[in-house]
Amino acid sequence: MTYFSFVEPWGYEDNLNYFTEWQDKIKASPRLSDEVYMHRELLGYSKEMRYVELITITGKNGKQEEREDVIDGPGLFPSFEAGTKEA
């Protein structure tokens, strides 16, 4: 069996850069920052010690200012280590 791909590979760096660019665009634009909520949160690390993120993108209409309680447990939502770039 032969497989063909019609898109170029999408790497880990590409993914980080893509969401960082969108996050920067939202912060830089007064209109977007008023309308769009984007939040990136570290869920954990892959076997290669790469970030596994939870990315939330939604509208700000009806958004509440209070955050949900953090689910705490061993190994859940690790904190960023000093010297790493926080997303």
CORMOHU-V422415 format. One line per field, one symbol per residue. phi: phi as a letter, one per 30 degrees, with the letter a starting at -180 (. if undefined). A space follows every 50 residues. Layout:
phi: ???
//
This chain:
phi: .ccbccbddcddeedddeddddddddddceddddcccbbcbdclbdddic dcccccbadcdidcddcddddcadidhddddejcddd
//
